[in-house]
Amino acid sequence: EDRQWIHVDPARAAAGPFGATVAHGFLTLALLPVLLETSFAIEGVRMGVNYGLNRVRFPAPVHAGSRLRGRFRLLAFEAIEGGAQLTVEATIGAEGAAKPACVAEALSRWVV
């Protein structure tokens, strides 16, 4: 149901602020779980769940057809009842772009 012309109208978007259609910021953010999952593994746990996000920013657009990559840095590891909570800095970038498309602090809980 996205009706925003910068996302769905190539002709109008070409004359817009980004020069082409761009992905919705929340679509980029929705890639975070799969990028995390394919970046590292935590062994010896029964289950991992998304717990939430702290700060989320979209510094640059993702042009349609862009190739994306994720870069992750562990900011905090906290023991909690039954497992651990991790805070990970996630940076999603488009190939060849000067600025990242999304920067977020992702929280996850891992049950042992």
Helices and strands as residue ranges (DSSP letters): H 5-8, H 10-14, H 25-30, H 32-37, E 47-57, E 68-80, E 83-94, E 102-111
